[in-house]
Amino acid sequence: MKRILSILLLAFCANANAVIDHYAWNNIAFPDETSTNGLPEAIPCINKKAFNGQPLIKCTWLETSREVLIWDAQRQQDVRYVNQVSGTCLRGKCRTNATIVGDWNQDVFFTLSIWYRIGVSTDGKPVAYRVDTSRQVSYAEAGSLLYQFYLDIGVPDNQLVPTFDGRYEGGYAAWQAQKGGAPASTLQSPTSAQSEWPDVKSAWCNPRMDDDCYINNQKVPVAELGKWLPSVSESNVDQLGGYCETILCFDSKDQPLGYLLQ
């Protein structure tokens, strides 16, 4: 029996090393989902196939589901909910069995994380907006919000890309191309795409101004830093002996290492 458990554990770890898509991870600060606290403002939806082969949009920040206890003021007790709901978008409205949870212009099945509603991005793609959010974002910006969320909860750097790949249409490469305006074919994962970045000798951002950064002594908008430097997490920079100032990070020799994704 112990041998069987060991084999299962090894298999679990081997799969887990590639992608984080469940809640059984130590040292990752998953939000408790008892409210909107800690959840990204918007997340991208992806196209998949339902169990019967019909089209489906999946608007969740992880593949798996779990149960959460949420306080019900009317009942004066905690009520157990599954943190993902399913239903159908039909004639423009997305419904579960009892509730309208958004709008989408195609007839599809859907799966949606709780605390979100289905909507449309500024470029016409399906995006799930947190229920307390009123602004509309592009599909790429929804990807940026999700990627930053993964950084914030502590997804290890070597697992960020495969975890993100399953939540964004076209994966990390498509997101990089869409948010940076570069051809998708030239952009891959951070490690394989590093040779595509220019040689950066110096980098500086004014801590007193929101959009005042300089790369190689040339002014660069914050939104275009990704064309010059990779996005990094502060925890990983610390592990490498580096440090971060404003939104830029440097190695132990004061050489530009990357930037903190906004």
Backbone bond lengths (Angstrom), bond angles and torsions (degrees), N, CA, C in turn:
res aa  C-N    CA-C-N  psi(-1)  N-CA   C-N-CA  omega(-1)  CA-C   N-CA-C  phi
1 M - - - 1.457 - - 1.527 110.98 -
2 K 1.346 116.32 -44.01 1.460 120.46 179.42 1.524 110.66 -61.59
3 R 1.361 115.43 -37.72 1.464 119.26 179.61 1.528 110.48 -65.04
4 I 1.318 117.08 -40.79 1.466 120.95 178.78 1.517 110.38 -63.15
5 L 1.345 116.48 -44.15 1.460 120.44 179.02 1.522 110.92 -62.69
6 S 1.334 116.73 -38.09 1.459 120.47 179.68 1.520 110.99 -65.10
7 I 1.350 116.09 -42.58 1.458 120.46 179.11 1.521 110.64 -63.06
8 L 1.334 116.38 -43.35 1.460 120.24 178.67 1.524 111.40 -62.94
9 L 1.335 116.32 -40.38 1.458 120.41 179.50 1.517 111.04 -64.72
10 L 1.336 116.11 -41.66 1.466 119.62 178.70 1.526 110.97 -63.95
11 A 1.324 115.30 -41.06 1.467 119.20 178.72 1.517 110.84 -64.03
12 F 1.343 115.55 -40.65 1.460 120.69 178.46 1.519 110.74 -61.68
13 C 1.322 116.80 -44.98 1.458 121.06 -178.44 1.523 111.38 -66.19
14 A 1.346 116.20 -37.39 1.462 119.48 -179.99 1.518 110.64 -63.45
15 N 1.342 116.30 -42.60 1.454 119.94 178.57 1.516 110.83 -70.17
16 A 1.334 115.77 -38.69 1.452 120.02 -177.02 1.512 111.90 -66.29
17 N 1.311 117.08 -27.17 1.456 120.02 -177.82 1.520 111.57 -65.86
18 A 1.334 116.44 -22.37 1.455 119.82 -175.88 1.521 112.17 -88.19
19 V 1.314 117.69 -38.48 1.459 120.28 -173.56 1.527 109.76 -153.68
20 I 1.320 115.92 143.97 1.462 120.83 175.49 1.516 107.18 -101.75
21 D 1.306 117.63 110.94 1.449 121.48 -179.33 1.526 111.80 -140.19
22 H 1.313 116.22 29.44 1.459 122.23 177.85 1.519 108.00 -152.47
23 Y 1.315 117.23 178.78 1.467 121.55 -171.02 1.521 113.47 -104.98
24 A 1.331 118.36 3.60 1.466 121.07 -175.77 1.518 111.39 -91.80
25 W 1.323 117.54 51.60 1.467 121.80 -178.64 1.522 109.91 -119.41
26 N 1.321 116.23 128.64 1.455 120.02 175.23 1.522 109.85 -75.23
27 N 1.318 116.12 152.98 1.464 123.80 174.12 1.519 113.71 65.36
28 I 1.320 118.33 14.66 1.460 120.85 172.42 1.529 107.56 -110.69
29 A 1.322 115.57 125.88 1.468 120.91 -172.22 1.530 110.62 -89.29
30 F 1.339 116.46 68.99 1.455 119.98 176.57 1.530 110.00 -60.90
31 P 1.340 118.83 135.74 1.466 119.43 173.52 1.524 110.04 -62.88
32 D 1.330 116.96 150.11 1.473 119.02 -175.37 1.526 112.54 -77.41
33 E 1.323 117.64 -12.37 1.470 123.73 177.41 1.525 113.16 61.98
34 T 1.326 116.95 21.65 1.463 119.55 171.87 1.528 110.59 -83.32
35 S 1.333 117.25 -8.42 1.455 124.42 175.00 1.531 106.85 -158.08
36 T 1.312 116.66 -172.96 1.463 120.54 178.72 1.528 112.42 -78.88
37 N 1.323 117.96 -5.92 1.460 121.23 -176.02 1.530 111.61 -57.01
38 G 1.323 115.36 129.08 1.464 120.59 175.55 1.506 115.10 85.04
39 L 1.319 118.40 -5.01 1.455 121.33 -178.72 1.524 110.68 -91.71
40 P 1.337 118.21 144.91 1.469 120.00 179.79 1.520 111.55 -64.50
41 E 1.323 115.12 149.99 1.462 121.35 -176.72 1.529 111.92 -62.58
42 A 1.314 116.64 -32.75 1.471 121.51 178.39 1.515 108.37 -152.27
43 I 1.326 116.25 151.76 1.457 121.26 176.44 1.525 108.42 -135.72
44 P 1.329 117.98 146.12 1.472 119.98 179.04 1.528 111.48 -73.56
45 C 1.303 116.35 151.59 1.468 121.87 171.82 1.531 108.04 -102.37
46 I 1.322 116.55 151.91 1.465 120.88 177.38 1.522 109.94 -123.35
47 N 1.334 115.96 153.07 1.457 121.91 178.72 1.522 109.94 -87.32
48 K 1.323 116.55 131.02 1.464 122.04 178.22 1.525 108.51 -139.17
49 K 1.315 115.75 -171.15 1.457 121.54 174.36 1.521 109.08 -114.52
50 A 1.320 116.80 136.64 1.452 121.05 175.91 1.527 109.60 -74.07
51 F 1.331 116.59 174.34 1.470 121.25 -177.58 1.512 112.58 -58.78
52 N 1.345 117.04 -26.75 1.466 120.67 -178.92 1.527 112.34 -97.83
53 G 1.337 116.89 11.25 1.446 121.01 178.53 1.514 115.05 86.46
54 Q 1.337 117.49 -3.29 1.454 121.33 179.77 1.529 110.36 -78.14
55 P 1.344 118.04 156.55 1.467 120.29 179.70 1.520 112.77 -64.01
56 L 1.316 115.21 145.48 1.460 122.11 -177.26 1.527 108.49 -144.78
57 I 1.310 117.11 143.01 1.462 120.56 169.08 1.531 107.79 -110.31
58 K 1.318 115.49 132.81 1.461 121.55 -179.04 1.526 108.20 -111.32
59 C 1.311 115.96 118.43 1.464 122.57 -175.68 1.525 108.66 -121.45
60 T 1.312 115.91 69.19 1.467 121.83 -178.85 1.513 109.19 -134.76
61 W 1.332 116.51 152.77 1.465 118.47 -179.07 1.521 112.72 -91.37
62 L 1.341 117.86 -7.00 1.459 123.28 166.68 1.517 107.99 -141.00
63 E 1.326 116.27 158.25 1.460 120.76 -178.12 1.524 111.83 -70.39
64 T 1.328 116.59 -45.33 1.454 120.51 -173.74 1.519 111.37 -83.83
65 S 1.310 115.51 164.46 1.466 121.42 177.83 1.523 109.67 -113.92
66 R 1.319 116.48 169.44 1.459 122.32 175.47 1.525 108.24 -152.97
67 E 1.319 116.41 169.08 1.457 120.76 176.60 1.525 109.84 -98.13
68 V 1.332 116.01 141.17 1.467 120.88 177.90 1.529 108.73 -130.80
69 L 1.329 115.20 149.08 1.458 121.24 177.39 1.525 109.22 -98.14
70 I 1.333 116.54 120.62 1.464 122.01 -177.95 1.526 109.02 -120.85
71 W 1.310 115.72 131.71 1.467 121.32 -177.02 1.524 109.95 -68.19
72 D 1.316 116.05 129.14 1.460 123.33 176.77 1.524 107.72 -107.41
73 A 1.331 116.38 108.60 1.469 120.52 -175.58 1.524 111.94 -64.63
74 Q 1.338 116.68 -33.28 1.459 119.85 -179.26 1.525 111.51 -68.92
75 R 1.321 116.22 -41.41 1.464 120.19 179.59 1.518 112.34 -85.47
76 Q 1.347 116.09 -15.30 1.460 121.73 -176.40 1.532 111.56 57.83
77 Q 1.324 114.90 45.70 1.456 120.35 177.14 1.521 110.07 -162.16
78 D 1.332 115.70 161.37 1.461 120.25 174.48 1.523 109.62 -73.94
79 V 1.327 115.42 138.90 1.462 121.15 177.97 1.527 107.82 -119.02
80 R 1.311 116.29 136.93 1.456 121.44 -177.21 1.537 110.04 -86.89
81 Y 1.332 115.55 125.82 1.460 121.87 178.76 1.519 109.56 -126.29
82 V 1.337 116.55 149.62 1.460 121.03 166.78 1.524 107.05 -82.40
83 N 1.339 117.05 137.77 1.465 119.80 -172.25 1.526 114.28 -82.00
84 Q 1.322 118.04 9.30 1.455 121.63 172.27 1.530 108.33 -134.94
85 V 1.326 115.80 139.52 1.462 120.48 177.87 1.525 108.59 -118.12
86 S 1.318 115.51 156.26 1.466 120.84 -179.56 1.516 109.54 -128.50
87 G 1.318 115.15 157.89 1.450 119.66 178.40 1.511 110.95 -179.52
88 T 1.332 115.27 -155.03 1.458 121.64 -176.00 1.517 110.41 -134.73
89 C 1.328 115.32 136.16 1.463 121.07 169.04 1.524 107.13 -93.91
90 L 1.312 116.73 121.55 1.462 121.75 -175.88 1.525 108.96 -142.77
91 R 1.334 115.55 128.39 1.460 122.20 -179.07 1.526 111.93 51.08
92 G 1.337 115.20 41.68 1.458 120.26 172.48 1.509 115.99 91.52
93 K 1.337 118.83 -12.32 1.459 121.90 -178.35 1.528 110.43 -115.30
94 C 1.330 115.83 137.36 1.467 121.51 178.36 1.518 108.50 -104.07
95 R 1.338 116.10 123.41 1.461 120.98 -173.15 1.525 111.71 -130.14
96 T 1.325 115.81 140.60 1.462 120.79 161.71 1.525 106.11 -86.25
97 N 1.323 117.64 -164.30 1.464 119.60 179.46 1.526 112.42 -60.98
98 A 1.348 116.36 -31.52 1.460 118.11 -171.66 1.522 114.51 -129.71
99 T 1.336 118.12 -8.15 1.457 119.81 -168.78 1.523 111.45 -136.44
100 I 1.328 116.48 142.61 1.460 121.72 169.99 1.519 107.66 -83.79
101 V 1.330 117.20 125.98 1.467 121.39 -175.11 1.529 111.78 -122.60
102 G 1.329 116.61 25.09 1.449 118.29 175.45 1.511 113.34 143.63
103 D 1.331 113.49 -173.06 1.461 121.89 -176.98 1.521 109.77 -133.19
104 W 1.325 115.70 136.86 1.467 121.00 173.59 1.518 107.74 -153.45
105 N 1.329 116.60 142.63 1.465 120.86 -169.65 1.523 114.59 -89.24
106 Q 1.330 118.09 12.47 1.459 120.94 176.63 1.525 109.53 -125.23
107 D 1.321 116.43 150.48 1.460 121.10 177.98 1.522 108.78 -85.11
108 V 1.312 117.02 105.07 1.469 122.51 -176.04 1.524 109.27 -146.57
109 F 1.332 115.29 161.57 1.448 120.30 165.31 1.524 108.14 -79.65
110 F 1.334 116.83 162.42 1.460 119.25 176.82 1.523 110.41 -146.14
111 T 1.336 114.96 156.82 1.461 123.86 166.68 1.516 106.41 -127.92
112 L 1.338 116.59 134.21 1.460 121.37 -170.09 1.522 110.40 -139.37
113 S 1.331 116.94 134.47 1.462 120.68 173.23 1.530 109.83 -67.30
114 I 1.332 116.43 144.62 1.463 119.22 176.74 1.532 109.75 -64.89
115 W 1.304 115.53 156.63 1.468 124.86 -176.17 1.524 111.54 76.95
116 Y 1.341 117.16 11.86 1.461 120.60 178.70 1.527 110.64 -127.92
117 R 1.323 115.28 158.07 1.467 123.45 172.09 1.525 107.88 -128.05
118 I 1.305 117.29 148.92 1.461 121.67 -179.50 1.528 109.32 -83.14
119 G 1.320 116.18 133.90 1.455 121.22 179.02 1.514 110.94 -146.19
120 V 1.317 115.03 -165.65 1.468 121.91 -176.03 1.525 108.43 -119.22
121 S 1.328 116.67 137.98 1.453 121.10 175.78 1.526 109.89 -76.69
122 T 1.309 116.84 170.46 1.466 120.65 178.95 1.520 111.64 -64.92
123 D 1.335 117.01 -19.81 1.463 120.55 177.97 1.525 112.34 -106.30
124 G 1.335 116.38 19.95 1.457 121.15 169.07 1.510 116.86 82.35
125 K 1.326 118.64 19.38 1.461 121.76 -179.39 1.531 110.23 -108.25
126 P 1.345 117.67 160.03 1.468 119.28 -178.85 1.528 111.67 -74.77
127 V 1.326 115.53 130.13 1.458 123.16 179.35 1.520 107.77 -137.86
128 A 1.330 117.03 142.31 1.461 121.05 174.68 1.522 108.39 -97.99
129 Y 1.335 116.35 123.04 1.457 122.20 179.50 1.522 110.17 -101.89
130 R 1.325 116.55 137.34 1.464 120.18 174.42 1.529 108.14 -59.10
131 V 1.326 117.53 143.31 1.464 120.82 -170.13 1.527 113.25 -64.18
132 D 1.335 117.90 -19.71 1.462 119.70 179.15 1.526 112.09 -98.31
133 T 1.340 117.53 15.85 1.460 122.92 -179.28 1.526 109.97 -104.29
134 S 1.333 116.26 136.46 1.456 119.57 -179.76 1.532 112.79 -112.24
135 R 1.338 118.44 -21.61 1.463 119.52 -176.69 1.527 111.40 -81.34
136 Q 1.317 115.52 156.50 1.468 122.60 178.62 1.525 108.83 -103.09
137 V 1.318 117.10 139.80 1.464 121.29 -178.57 1.521 109.56 -123.46
138 S 1.322 115.73 163.63 1.463 120.86 173.47 1.526 109.14 -77.29
139 Y 1.321 115.61 164.89 1.464 119.79 178.44 1.519 110.36 -62.24
140 A 1.339 117.12 -40.88 1.465 120.95 179.60 1.530 111.25 -65.40
141 E 1.354 117.37 -37.88 1.466 119.14 178.50 1.526 110.97 -67.11
142 A 1.339 116.63 -36.77 1.466 119.19 174.45 1.525 109.95 -60.08
143 G 1.344 116.78 -38.87 1.461 120.81 175.60 1.514 111.39 -62.57
144 S 1.343 117.15 -40.78 1.466 120.90 179.47 1.527 110.99 -64.21
145 L 1.317 116.58 -39.83 1.466 120.40 178.60 1.531 110.52 -64.98
146 L 1.322 116.47 -40.16 1.463 120.14 178.61 1.520 111.24 -67.60
147 Y 1.339 117.27 -42.75 1.461 120.93 179.80 1.531 110.88 -62.63
148 Q 1.332 116.89 -42.18 1.462 120.45 178.13 1.529 110.44 -64.23
149 F 1.330 116.27 -36.84 1.462 121.10 176.83 1.522 110.61 -60.21
150 Y 1.337 117.39 -43.76 1.463 120.31 177.15 1.528 111.50 -61.64
151 L 1.336 116.28 -38.73 1.466 119.41 176.02 1.527 110.48 -63.60
152 D 1.328 116.26 -43.57 1.468 121.19 -175.60 1.528 112.32 -65.28
153 I 1.340 117.44 -36.82 1.464 118.16 -177.00 1.525 112.57 -86.37
154 G 1.350 116.48 -5.49 1.456 119.02 172.15 1.510 116.26 96.95
155 V 1.345 118.14 23.88 1.467 119.21 173.74 1.531 107.71 -62.13
156 P 1.334 119.18 126.32 1.467 120.98 -178.66 1.520 112.09 -56.73
157 D 1.328 116.51 146.20 1.460 121.04 -175.19 1.527 112.47 -56.77
158 N 1.345 117.37 -37.73 1.466 118.77 -176.49 1.530 112.30 -75.12
159 Q 1.340 117.12 -3.92 1.460 120.33 179.14 1.523 112.89 -118.15
160 L 1.343 116.36 1.78 1.459 119.79 -179.94 1.523 111.72 -62.55
161 V 1.326 116.99 -49.39 1.464 120.62 -175.09 1.531 112.27 -64.48
162 P 1.351 120.31 -51.02 1.467 118.26 -179.95 1.524 112.89 -64.32
163 T 1.334 117.83 -31.18 1.460 119.98 176.87 1.525 109.94 -68.97
164 F 1.327 116.61 -43.26 1.459 121.54 179.74 1.530 111.60 -67.74
165 D 1.331 116.88 -35.49 1.468 121.49 -177.43 1.530 112.20 -53.52
166 G 1.330 116.88 -37.35 1.454 120.27 -176.90 1.512 114.61 -81.27
167 R 1.334 117.01 -0.14 1.457 120.37 -176.68 1.528 112.95 -119.38
168 Y 1.333 117.35 -0.13 1.464 120.27 -176.32 1.524 108.42 -134.10
169 E 1.320 117.24 133.07 1.461 121.25 -177.98 1.525 110.02 -63.27
170 G 1.332 116.36 115.68 1.449 121.25 -176.92 1.514 113.82 92.01
171 G 1.343 116.84 -8.99 1.460 121.19 175.43 1.516 114.27 77.40
172 Y 1.328 113.88 -167.02 1.466 122.19 -175.73 1.531 111.79 -58.87
173 A 1.335 117.50 -41.33 1.463 120.83 -178.04 1.525 110.97 -60.98
174 A 1.332 116.85 -43.54 1.463 120.36 179.53 1.521 110.72 -65.24
175 W 1.331 116.57 -41.11 1.474 120.33 179.01 1.523 110.89 -61.16
176 Q 1.335 116.95 -45.76 1.451 120.45 179.43 1.531 110.97 -60.16
177 A 1.318 116.79 -41.44 1.461 120.59 -179.77 1.521 111.25 -67.46
178 Q 1.322 116.85 -42.20 1.457 120.76 -175.73 1.527 112.34 -72.91
179 K 1.311 117.50 -34.68 1.469 118.74 -178.97 1.525 111.25 -85.09
180 G 1.344 118.09 -22.37 1.452 120.47 -177.62 1.511 114.62 -107.23
181 G 1.350 116.99 -10.06 1.448 120.04 178.92 1.518 114.35 78.39
182 A 1.344 118.18 13.92 1.464 120.42 179.75 1.523 109.84 -98.78
183 P 1.330 118.46 158.16 1.470 120.69 178.41 1.515 111.39 -61.61
184 A 1.321 116.47 136.78 1.462 120.01 -177.00 1.517 111.85 -61.87
185 S 1.327 117.61 -31.34 1.459 119.93 -175.22 1.520 112.82 -66.52
186 T 1.348 117.63 -19.32 1.462 119.63 -177.74 1.512 112.47 -96.16
187 L 1.337 116.65 -1.00 1.459 119.53 -175.81 1.511 110.26 -120.32
188 Q 1.327 115.75 127.01 1.451 120.64 179.71 1.515 108.31 -128.72
189 S 1.327 117.96 -142.67 1.462 120.86 179.08 1.515 109.49 -73.22
190 P 1.378 119.35 164.56 1.447 120.97 -178.03 1.522 113.02 -55.23
191 T 1.329 118.17 -40.57 1.456 119.59 -175.92 1.521 111.44 -71.52
192 S 1.343 117.54 -40.83 1.444 119.95 -177.47 1.524 112.03 -79.94
193 A 1.344 117.55 -20.38 1.456 120.40 -178.02 1.515 112.49 -93.55
194 Q 1.308 118.49 -2.53 1.452 121.01 -173.69 1.520 112.17 -58.91
195 S 1.339 118.23 -35.07 1.454 120.68 -178.88 1.524 112.28 -67.27
196 E 1.341 117.20 -14.90 1.453 120.22 -179.98 1.525 111.53 -80.10
197 W 1.346 118.87 -18.10 1.452 120.49 -177.74 1.521 110.82 -78.38
198 P 1.325 117.52 143.86 1.466 120.88 178.35 1.524 111.15 -65.34
199 D 1.322 115.70 165.39 1.460 121.69 177.09 1.527 108.30 -77.11
200 V 1.330 116.71 113.49 1.467 121.38 -177.46 1.513 109.01 -103.17
201 K 1.324 115.67 115.33 1.461 121.48 179.53 1.523 112.03 -90.89
202 S 1.331 116.21 -33.39 1.463 120.00 -178.49 1.519 109.94 -146.45
203 A 1.309 116.00 148.75 1.464 121.76 178.89 1.522 108.62 -148.91
204 W 1.324 115.67 139.65 1.470 119.94 -178.57 1.513 109.50 -156.08
205 C 1.336 116.56 137.97 1.459 122.31 173.74 1.523 108.92 -125.37
206 N 1.308 116.02 134.73 1.453 122.15 179.91 1.526 109.86 -71.40
207 P 1.335 119.31 117.04 1.465 120.51 -178.05 1.524 113.45 -68.79
208 R 1.336 116.54 -12.36 1.460 119.97 -177.29 1.516 112.90 -98.49
209 M 1.323 116.62 -2.85 1.462 120.26 179.94 1.523 109.45 -133.14
210 D 1.342 116.33 146.29 1.465 120.65 -173.21 1.526 113.30 -75.60
211 D 1.325 117.91 -30.89 1.468 119.76 -172.94 1.526 110.06 -135.37
212 D 1.332 115.54 59.02 1.455 120.71 -176.39 1.532 108.70 -135.12
213 C 1.352 115.69 79.63 1.461 121.27 -178.46 1.526 110.12 -120.98
214 Y 1.339 114.31 153.45 1.461 120.29 -177.61 1.534 109.32 -134.28
215 I 1.328 116.16 129.62 1.460 123.18 174.89 1.522 107.34 -117.90
216 N 1.338 116.14 125.51 1.475 120.46 -176.56 1.531 111.15 49.96
217 N 1.343 114.16 40.65 1.475 123.12 177.29 1.520 113.90 67.22
218 Q 1.317 117.58 15.23 1.458 121.66 175.86 1.524 108.73 -113.95
219 K 1.327 117.30 136.20 1.459 120.61 -178.86 1.524 110.35 -68.09
220 V 1.319 115.40 132.30 1.462 122.21 -178.28 1.523 108.55 -132.04
221 P 1.340 119.77 128.18 1.463 120.92 176.10 1.532 110.79 -61.24
222 V 1.319 116.23 145.65 1.468 120.47 179.48 1.523 110.63 -55.73
223 A 1.323 116.56 -37.86 1.464 120.50 -178.62 1.523 112.70 -63.45
224 E 1.352 117.61 -17.28 1.464 120.65 -177.97 1.527 113.01 -107.46
225 L 1.325 117.46 10.21 1.464 119.54 178.51 1.523 111.68 -60.78
226 G 1.343 116.02 -31.72 1.457 120.22 179.97 1.521 113.97 -63.46
227 K 1.351 117.24 -16.26 1.460 120.23 175.97 1.524 111.61 -78.71
228 W 1.343 115.60 -15.88 1.462 120.71 -175.37 1.518 113.52 -111.68
229 L 1.348 115.63 -34.06 1.461 120.72 -174.10 1.520 110.23 -137.02
230 P 1.333 117.84 151.42 1.465 119.92 175.39 1.522 110.93 -75.51
231 S 1.318 117.06 153.76 1.462 120.37 172.68 1.531 108.44 -79.16
232 V 1.320 116.47 139.65 1.466 121.73 -177.50 1.522 109.11 -135.53
233 S 1.310 116.51 162.70 1.461 121.24 172.96 1.524 108.51 -101.44
234 E 1.321 115.81 145.57 1.463 120.27 -176.74 1.523 111.13 -63.41
235 S 1.353 116.75 -33.46 1.463 119.46 -179.43 1.523 111.28 -64.32
236 N 1.343 116.51 -39.05 1.457 119.39 179.57 1.525 111.58 -70.41
237 V 1.326 116.55 -35.85 1.463 120.85 176.90 1.527 109.66 -62.48
238 D 1.332 116.27 -41.00 1.469 120.51 177.72 1.525 110.90 -60.24
239 Q 1.336 115.49 -42.19 1.460 119.79 -179.39 1.521 111.40 -63.53
240 L 1.332 116.71 -29.52 1.456 121.13 -179.88 1.524 112.43 -85.62
241 G 1.334 116.36 1.88 1.457 120.19 179.71 1.511 113.39 82.70
242 G 1.324 117.01 13.06 1.453 120.78 -179.65 1.515 112.08 -96.29
243 Y 1.331 115.39 -164.88 1.453 120.83 -178.38 1.525 108.81 -155.92
244 C 1.335 116.15 164.62 1.457 121.19 179.57 1.524 110.11 -124.55
245 E 1.323 115.86 141.59 1.459 123.21 174.12 1.515 108.41 -130.08
246 T 1.321 116.78 131.25 1.463 122.52 -169.93 1.524 107.86 49.78
247 I 1.344 119.06 -115.80 1.477 119.23 179.86 1.524 112.14 -110.74
248 L 1.332 117.25 7.05 1.462 121.06 179.87 1.520 110.64 -104.48
249 C 1.325 116.42 147.41 1.461 121.50 179.41 1.530 109.73 -123.43
250 F 1.331 115.54 148.76 1.456 122.08 -174.64 1.529 109.56 -133.47
251 D 1.329 115.77 155.52 1.456 119.26 176.78 1.524 109.88 -83.55
252 S 1.316 116.39 -175.93 1.466 120.74 -175.93 1.525 112.69 -66.32
253 K 1.344 117.10 -14.50 1.464 121.26 178.74 1.526 111.60 -103.27
254 D 1.345 115.70 16.17 1.461 122.56 176.83 1.519 113.66 68.62
255 Q 1.333 117.49 20.28 1.453 121.24 177.16 1.532 109.81 -90.70
256 P 1.341 118.79 140.05 1.468 120.95 -179.48 1.535 111.42 -55.98
257 L 1.326 114.77 130.21 1.455 120.44 -176.52 1.530 111.49 -111.61
258 G 1.316 117.07 -33.43 1.464 121.08 -178.15 1.510 110.12 170.38
259 Y 1.327 115.39 -170.39 1.463 119.57 178.47 1.535 109.04 -135.32
260 L 1.319 115.03 155.03 1.462 121.47 178.97 1.522 108.00 -84.57
261 L 1.320 116.32 119.67 1.451 121.20 -177.01 1.519 110.33 -61.19
262 Q 1.329 116.63 130.96 1.472 121.48 -178.76 1.517 110.91 -88.20
